[in-house]
Amino acid sequence: MPTLILSVSGARGLVGDGLDEAVAGRLTRAFLATVGPGHMLIARDSRASGPALARAVAAELVAAGCEVGDLGIVPTPTAQVAVEARAARGGLVITASHNPPEWNALKFVSSTGRFLDPEQMARLKAHFAGEEETRGAASQTDTVGAANSTDTVGASVITPDGSVAVAEHVTRILETVDVPRIRAAGLKVVVDAVHGAGRPLLEPLLAALGVTVVWIRGEPNGALPAHPEPCAENLGPLSSKVAAEDAVLGFAVDPDADRCAFVLPGEPLSEEWTLPLAAWNRLRRGDRGPLVTNLSSSSWMDYLAATHDVPLMRTPVGEAHVTAAMDRSSALFGGEGNGGVIDPRVHLGRDSGVAVAALLELETSLPAGQNTGGLRAAMQPFPTRSMRKRKLPLPEGRLEDLFARLRDALGTPANEEDGLRWLRDATWLHVRPSGTESILRAVAEDAGDGTADALLDEVERAAGSLADS
């Protein structure tokens, strides 16, 4: 069956088996029906399927009378900043983020520079579902003519318009950190960009911060690894390169560079460290305000909120949910535990550039002991936490049956906004259908006592018994 997943994270599908140029055109028409025509920006990551999908999107926009700006290969957060800075009507980013190379997707950006909120996305889905796959003969002719006028879309790695957008983005990030302090430190880092869209942003940002960079998979040529996600199990090569180069730390980003994980010499780390340390970098200055994260992020965020006497709000998983809560609460900082950091001083969106700059500032701002840099010193007060994540087959049509079995086995959940979440002192379990893959995600965290694995085993047993019944 063709694979196309529509959620608050956009529309993701297997190229040629769920997502193709025709589907991209239909999605673009649904986007226009949701936000209206006007000045639109297009950006993409480096996937081989990106140029053709970009041309299909551009053709629909031009046919609707939109002025179209092509940014080329730039990070998703750069496109978001550009939409906001230029007062555009919206933007479409062609990227499947952390999904394997055979996937692609459309992410939909509103005039605020944020992704469509859940209500807007529901309207887009309704427009998409209600539209027939083919249009009338006259409309088809119009679209073909529009395609001929957008032949150059998707042809460049980064366009002149994209270079301007990157410069705007870098300027905003630099305004949030102590640039002279970072430059004076003379740091050397390694960056793994997985051949995605990260280098066009991170190269000028790190140059402005005076940081020497060794690149792994830096060229945005689309040769993505099979699993291009910046998570702990994929950070081994980066960790080895950091040690070989005698670098102070390493950064890994996903193909559209909205997420960032880091490693220290001799120590691969969970991506869950990025958000709490970046948030702590803001709090240590004395700034105060609400923090926002999702239901699957580490309780290190609860620790931060408690120790600094600020409120913490948790939302369903997905950037759109987090940014909506941040906007409502005028939050100080937020993000998701997958390495997605959000600083509203730059924009309300996950941003690897923000994460990199914040972590470099923290590395250079704390006193370092013997063999202990600033980031290691920052990590020491945090309580011991161990997170485990598992992916399970999604029980099509029987999700509620599975949830009923889990309630019987584990009791009443503490939260049911996004799947089911149980909370027991320092231990929690969150089970939910993924918004980006056709799977069930089960995430648990404990204080290092093994209860997280026991809870995940319980989920697997329930899923197994359901499959057998």
C-alpha positions as CSV (number, residue, x, y, z in Angstrom):
1,M,0.0,0.0,0.0
2,P,1.4,3.5,-0.9
3,T,3.0,5.2,2.1
4,L,2.0,8.8,2.8
5,I,1.8,10.1,6.4
6,L,0.2,13.5,7.1
7,S,0.7,14.9,10.5
8,V,1.8,18.1,12.3
9,S,5.2,17.3,10.9
10,G,4.0,17.7,7.3
11,A,3.4,15.1,4.6
12,R,6.0,12.3,4.3
13,G,6.1,9.4,1.9
14,L,8.1,6.9,0.1
15,V,9.2,8.4,-3.2
16,G,7.3,6.7,-6.1
17,D,5.1,4.8,-3.6
18,G,3.1,7.4,-1.8
19,L,4.8,10.6,-2.8
20,D,5.5,11.8,-6.3
21,E,5.2,15.0,-8.3
22,A,1.5,14.6,-8.7
23,V,1.0,14.1,-5.0
24,A,3.3,17.1,-4.3
25,G,1.1,19.2,-6.6
26,R,-2.0,18.1,-4.7
27,L,-0.4,18.9,-1.4
28,T,0.6,22.3,-2.6
29,R,-2.9,23.1,-3.8
30,A,-4.2,22.0,-0.3
31,F,-1.6,24.3,1.3
32,L,-2.7,27.2,-0.9
33,A,-6.3,26.5,0.0
34,T,-5.3,26.7,3.7
35,V,-3.2,29.8,3.8
36,G,-4.0,31.6,0.5
37,P,-1.8,32.7,-2.3
38,G,1.0,35.3,-2.1
39,H,4.8,35.4,-1.9
40,M,6.0,31.9,-1.3
41,L,9.5,30.5,-0.6
42,I,10.7,27.0,-1.5
43,A,13.7,25.2,0.1
44,R,14.9,21.6,0.2
45,D,17.5,19.3,1.6
46,S,19.9,17.4,-0.7
47,R,17.9,14.3,-1.5
48,A,18.0,13.2,-5.2
49,S,14.2,13.4,-5.4
50,G,14.2,17.0,-4.2
51,P,14.6,19.0,-7.5
52,A,11.7,17.3,-9.3
53,L,9.4,17.7,-6.3
54,A,10.5,21.4,-6.0
55,R,9.6,22.0,-9.6
56,A,6.2,20.4,-9.1
57,V,5.6,22.6,-6.1
58,A,6.8,25.7,-7.9
59,A,4.5,24.9,-10.9
60,E,1.4,24.9,-8.7
61,L,2.4,28.1,-6.9
62,V,3.0,29.9,-10.2
63,A,-0.2,28.6,-11.6
64,A,-2.0,30.1,-8.6
65,G,-0.4,33.5,-9.2
66,C,2.2,33.3,-6.4
67,E,5.5,35.1,-6.5
68,V,8.0,32.2,-5.9
69,G,11.5,32.5,-4.3
70,D,13.8,29.5,-4.5
71,L,16.3,29.2,-1.7
72,G,17.9,26.0,-2.9
73,I,19.5,23.6,-0.4
74,V,19.3,25.3,3.0
75,P,18.2,24.1,6.4
76,T,14.6,24.0,7.4
77,P,15.2,26.7,10.1
78,T,16.8,29.0,7.5
79,A,13.7,28.7,5.4
80,Q,11.5,29.5,8.4
81,V,13.5,32.6,9.3
82,A,13.4,33.7,5.7
83,V,9.6,33.4,5.5
84,E,9.2,35.5,8.7
85,A,11.9,38.1,7.8
86,R,10.5,38.7,4.3
87,A,6.8,38.7,5.4
88,A,6.1,36.0,2.9
89,R,2.7,34.3,2.8
90,G,4.4,31.0,3.5
91,G,7.0,28.4,2.5
92,L,7.4,24.8,1.5
93,V,10.4,22.8,2.6
94,I,11.0,19.6,0.7
95,T,12.7,17.4,3.2
96,A,12.0,14.1,5.0
97,S,14.3,15.2,7.9
98,H,15.6,12.1,9.6
99,N,13.8,9.5,7.4
100,P,15.9,7.2,5.2
101,P,17.0,8.5,1.7
102,E,14.1,6.8,-0.1
103,W,11.7,9.1,1.7
104,N,10.8,12.7,1.0
105,A,8.3,15.1,2.4
106,L,6.8,18.6,2.3
107,K,6.9,20.7,5.4
108,F,4.5,23.6,5.4
109,V,5.5,27.0,6.9
110,S,2.9,29.7,7.6
111,S,3.4,33.4,7.4
112,T,4.7,33.4,11.0
113,G,7.7,31.4,10.0
114,R,6.3,28.4,12.0
115,F,4.9,25.2,10.8
116,L,1.2,25.0,10.3
117,D,-0.5,24.6,13.7
118,P,-2.6,21.5,14.3
119,E,-5.8,23.2,13.3
120,Q,-4.3,24.5,10.1
121,M,-2.9,21.1,9.3
122,A,-6.3,19.5,9.9
123,R,-7.7,21.9,7.2
124,L,-4.9,21.1,4.8
125,K,-5.6,17.4,5.3
126,A,-9.3,17.9,4.6
127,H,-8.5,19.9,1.4
128,F,-6.1,17.2,0.3
129,A,-8.5,14.3,1.0
130,G,-11.4,16.1,-0.7
131,E,-9.6,16.8,-4.0
132,E,-9.5,14.4,-6.9
133,E,-6.1,13.4,-8.0
134,T,-6.6,14.8,-11.5
135,R,-7.7,18.3,-12.4
136,G,-9.7,19.6,-15.3
137,A,-8.1,19.8,-18.7
138,A,-7.8,23.6,-18.6
139,S,-6.1,23.4,-15.1
140,Q,-3.7,20.8,-16.4
141,T,-2.7,23.0,-19.3
142,D,-2.1,25.9,-16.9
143,T,0.1,23.7,-14.7
144,V,2.3,22.6,-17.6
145,G,2.8,26.2,-18.7
146,A,3.8,27.1,-15.1
147,A,6.3,24.2,-15.0
148,N,8.0,25.6,-18.1
149,S,8.4,28.9,-16.3
150,T,10.1,27.3,-13.2
151,D,12.7,25.1,-14.9
152,T,15.5,26.5,-12.8
153,V,13.8,25.6,-9.5
154,G,15.8,22.9,-7.7
155,A,18.8,23.3,-10.0
156,S,21.1,25.0,-7.5
157,V,22.7,23.7,-4.3
158,I,22.1,27.1,-2.8
159,T,20.7,30.1,-4.7
160,P,21.7,33.8,-4.3
161,D,18.4,34.2,-2.5
162,G,19.3,31.3,-0.2
163,S,22.7,32.8,0.5
164,V,20.9,36.0,1.7
165,A,18.6,33.9,3.8
166,V,21.6,32.1,5.5
167,A,23.2,35.5,6.2
168,E,20.0,36.7,7.9
169,H,19.8,33.5,9.9
170,V,23.5,33.6,11.0
171,T,23.1,37.2,12.2
172,R,20.1,36.3,14.4
173,I,22.0,33.4,16.0
174,L,25.1,35.5,16.7
175,E,23.0,38.1,18.5
176,T,22.2,35.5,21.2
177,V,25.7,34.4,22.2
178,D,29.0,36.0,23.4
179,V,30.8,36.0,20.1
180,P,34.1,37.5,21.4
181,R,34.3,34.8,24.2
182,I,33.8,32.0,21.7
183,R,36.3,33.4,19.2
184,A,38.9,33.9,21.9
185,A,38.8,30.2,22.8
186,G,40.1,29.1,19.5
187,L,38.1,25.9,19.4
188,K,38.3,23.0,17.0
189,V,35.2,20.9,16.3
190,V,34.1,18.1,14.0
191,V,30.7,18.3,12.2
192,D,28.9,15.4,10.6
193,A,26.3,16.9,8.2
194,V,25.3,13.5,6.6
195,H,25.6,15.1,3.2
196,G,22.4,17.0,3.9
197,A,21.6,20.8,4.2
198,G,23.6,21.6,7.3
199,R,26.8,22.9,5.9
200,P,25.3,25.9,4.1
201,L,24.4,27.3,7.5
202,L,26.9,25.8,9.9
203,E,30.0,26.7,7.8
204,P,29.4,30.5,7.9
205,L,28.2,30.4,11.5
206,L,31.2,28.6,12.8
207,A,33.5,30.8,10.7
208,A,31.9,33.9,12.4
209,L,32.6,32.2,15.8
210,G,36.2,31.7,15.0
211,V,35.9,27.9,15.2
212,T,38.1,25.5,13.2
213,V,36.0,22.8,11.6
214,V,36.7,19.3,10.4
215,W,33.8,18.0,8.2
216,I,32.4,14.5,8.0
217,R,30.0,14.0,5.1
218,G,29.9,17.8,4.7
219,E,29.1,18.1,1.0
220,P,25.3,18.6,0.4
221,N,25.3,16.0,-2.4
222,G,22.4,13.8,-1.2
223,A,24.5,10.7,-0.5
224,L,22.7,10.3,2.9
225,P,23.4,7.3,5.1
226,A,20.7,4.7,5.5
227,H,19.6,6.1,8.8
228,P,20.6,9.8,8.9
229,E,19.4,10.5,12.4
230,P,21.6,12.2,15.0
231,C,20.9,9.7,17.8
232,A,23.3,7.9,20.1
233,E,23.6,4.7,18.0
234,N,24.8,6.7,15.0
235,L,27.4,8.8,16.7
236,G,30.3,6.3,16.9
237,P,32.1,7.6,13.7
238,L,31.8,11.2,14.9
239,S,33.2,10.3,18.3
240,S,36.2,8.5,16.8
241,K,36.9,11.5,14.5
242,V,36.7,13.9,17.5
243,A,39.4,11.8,19.2
244,A,41.6,11.5,16.1
245,E,41.5,15.2,15.4
246,D,42.0,16.2,19.1
247,A,38.9,18.3,18.8
248,V,37.0,19.7,21.8
249,L,33.7,18.3,20.7
250,G,31.7,17.1,17.7
251,F,28.2,18.0,16.3
252,A,25.9,15.8,14.3
253,V,22.8,17.1,12.4
254,D,20.0,15.5,10.4
255,P,19.5,16.1,6.7
256,D,17.5,19.3,7.1
257,A,19.6,20.5,10.1
258,D,16.8,21.3,12.5
259,R,18.2,18.8,15.0
260,C,21.6,18.5,16.6
261,A,23.4,16.0,18.9
262,F,27.0,16.4,20.2
263,V,29.8,14.2,21.5
264,L,32.7,14.9,23.8
265,P,36.1,13.3,23.4
266,G,35.8,9.6,24.3
267,E,32.1,10.0,25.1
268,P,29.2,9.5,22.7
269,L,26.2,11.1,24.2
270,S,22.4,10.8,23.9
271,E,20.8,13.5,21.8
272,E,18.7,14.1,24.9
273,W,21.5,16.2,26.3
274,T,21.3,19.0,23.7
275,L,18.1,20.6,24.8
276,P,18.6,20.7,28.6
277,L,22.2,22.1,28.2
278,A,21.1,24.7,25.7
279,A,18.3,25.7,28.0
280,W,20.6,25.8,31.0
281,N,22.9,28.1,29.1
282,R,20.1,30.6,29.0
283,L,19.0,30.1,32.6
284,R,22.5,30.5,34.1
285,R,22.5,34.1,33.0
286,G,19.6,34.8,35.3
287,D,16.9,34.9,32.5
288,R,13.6,33.5,33.7
289,G,10.4,32.3,31.9
290,P,8.5,29.2,31.1
291,L,10.2,26.2,29.5
292,V,8.3,24.0,27.0
293,T,9.1,20.5,25.7
294,N,7.2,17.4,24.6
295,L,6.0,14.4,26.4
296,S,8.9,12.2,25.2
297,S,11.7,14.4,26.3
298,S,14.0,13.7,29.3
299,S,13.0,14.6,32.8
300,W,16.3,16.6,32.9
301,M,14.0,19.5,31.8
302,D,11.9,18.9,34.9
303,Y,15.1,19.1,36.9
304,L,16.0,22.5,35.3
305,A,12.6,23.9,35.9
306,A,12.5,22.9,39.5
307,T,16.1,24.1,40.3
308,H,15.4,27.5,38.6
309,D,11.8,27.9,39.9
310,V,10.3,28.3,36.4
311,P,7.3,26.5,35.0
312,L,7.7,23.6,32.6
313,M,4.9,22.8,30.0
314,R,4.8,19.5,28.2
315,T,3.0,19.1,24.8
316,P,2.3,16.3,22.3
317,V,5.3,15.4,20.2
318,G,5.9,17.6,17.2
319,E,7.4,21.0,16.7
320,A,4.1,22.6,15.9
321,H,2.7,21.6,19.3
322,V,5.8,22.9,21.1
323,T,5.9,26.2,19.3
324,A,2.2,26.8,19.8
325,A,2.7,26.3,23.6
326,M,5.8,28.5,23.6
327,D,3.8,31.3,21.8
328,R,0.9,31.1,24.2
329,S,3.1,31.2,27.3
330,S,5.7,33.6,26.0
331,A,8.3,30.9,26.8
332,L,11.9,31.6,27.5
333,F,13.2,28.5,25.8
334,G,12.0,25.2,24.5
335,G,12.4,22.3,22.1
336,E,12.3,18.5,21.8
337,G,14.6,15.9,23.3
338,N,15.6,14.6,19.9
339,G,18.1,17.5,19.6
340,G,15.6,20.1,18.5
341,V,16.4,23.4,20.3
342,I,14.1,26.4,20.0
343,D,15.2,29.9,21.1
344,P,12.4,32.4,20.4
345,R,14.9,35.2,20.1
346,V,15.9,33.7,16.8
347,H,12.6,32.1,15.7
348,L,10.0,29.7,16.9
349,G,11.4,26.6,15.3
350,R,13.9,23.8,16.0
351,D,17.4,25.0,14.9
352,S,20.7,23.2,14.9
353,G,22.5,26.6,14.5
354,V,21.0,27.8,17.7
355,A,22.1,24.5,19.4
356,V,25.6,24.7,18.1
357,A,26.1,28.3,19.2
358,A,24.6,27.8,22.7
359,L,26.7,24.7,23.4
360,L,29.9,26.5,22.2
361,E,29.1,29.4,24.5
362,L,28.5,27.0,27.4
363,E,31.8,25.2,26.7
364,T,33.7,28.5,26.9
365,S,31.8,30.1,29.8
366,L,32.2,27.6,32.6
367,P,35.5,27.1,34.5
368,A,37.2,23.8,33.4
369,G,38.9,21.5,35.7
370,Q,41.5,18.9,34.8
371,N,40.2,17.0,31.7
372,T,36.9,18.7,32.3
373,G,35.6,21.3,29.8
374,G,32.7,23.5,30.3
375,L,30.1,21.1,28.9
376,R,31.3,18.3,31.1
377,A,31.1,20.6,34.1
378,A,27.6,21.7,33.1
379,M,26.5,18.0,32.9
380,Q,27.7,17.0,36.4
381,P,24.8,18.4,38.5
382,F,22.1,16.7,36.5
383,P,20.6,13.6,38.0
384,T,21.3,10.2,36.6
385,R,18.8,9.3,33.9
386,S,18.7,6.4,31.4
387,M,16.4,6.6,28.4
388,R,15.5,3.7,26.2
389,K,13.6,3.9,22.9
390,R,12.0,1.1,20.8
391,K,10.2,1.1,17.5
392,L,7.4,-1.5,17.1
393,P,5.0,-2.4,14.3
394,L,2.0,-0.1,14.2
395,P,-1.1,-2.3,14.9
396,E,-3.3,-1.0,12.0
397,G,-6.9,-0.7,13.2
398,R,-6.1,-2.1,16.6
399,L,-4.3,0.7,18.4
400,E,-7.1,1.2,20.9
401,D,-7.0,-2.5,21.6
402,L,-3.3,-2.3,22.4
403,F,-3.8,0.8,24.6
404,A,-6.5,-1.1,26.5
405,R,-4.1,-4.0,27.2
406,L,-1.5,-1.5,28.4
407,R,-4.0,0.2,30.7
408,D,-4.8,-3.2,32.2
409,A,-1.1,-4.1,32.6
410,L,0.2,-0.7,33.8
411,G,-2.7,1.2,35.3
412,T,-4.2,4.5,34.4
413,P,-1.9,6.8,32.4
414,A,-1.0,10.2,33.8
415,N,-1.4,11.8,30.4
416,E,-3.4,10.8,27.2
417,E,-2.9,13.9,25.0
418,D,-0.6,12.0,22.6
419,G,-0.8,8.3,23.0
420,L,-0.4,7.1,26.6
421,R,2.2,8.3,29.2
422,W,2.7,6.8,32.6
423,L,4.8,8.6,35.3
424,R,6.2,7.0,38.5
425,D,8.6,9.2,40.4
426,A,11.8,9.3,38.3
427,T,10.5,6.7,35.8
428,W,8.1,7.4,32.9
429,L,6.9,5.6,29.8
430,H,5.4,7.1,26.7
431,V,3.7,5.0,23.9
432,R,2.4,6.7,20.8
433,P,2.0,6.2,17.0
434,S,4.8,8.1,15.1
435,G,3.9,11.1,13.1
436,T,6.8,10.6,10.7
437,E,7.0,6.8,10.2
438,S,4.5,3.9,10.1
439,I,5.5,2.6,13.5
440,L,4.7,2.7,17.1
441,R,7.2,4.6,19.3
442,A,7.8,3.5,22.9
443,V,10.1,5.7,25.0
444,A,10.9,5.1,28.7
445,E,13.3,6.8,31.2
446,D,14.5,5.8,34.6
447,A,17.1,6.7,37.2
448,G,19.5,4.0,36.0
449,D,17.7,1.1,37.8
450,G,16.5,-0.9,34.8
451,T,12.8,-0.1,35.1
452,A,12.7,1.6,31.7
453,D,13.7,-1.7,29.9
454,A,11.1,-3.6,32.0
455,L,8.4,-1.2,31.0
456,L,9.4,-1.5,27.3
457,D,9.3,-5.2,27.6
458,E,5.8,-5.0,28.9
459,V,4.8,-2.9,25.8
460,E,6.4,-5.5,23.5
461,R,4.5,-8.3,25.3
462,A,1.2,-6.5,24.9
463,A,1.9,-5.8,21.2
464,G,2.9,-9.5,20.7
465,S,-0.2,-10.8,22.4
466,L,-2.3,-8.6,20.3
467,A,-0.7,-9.8,17.1
468,D,-1.3,-13.4,18.2
469,S,-4.9,-12.9,18.9
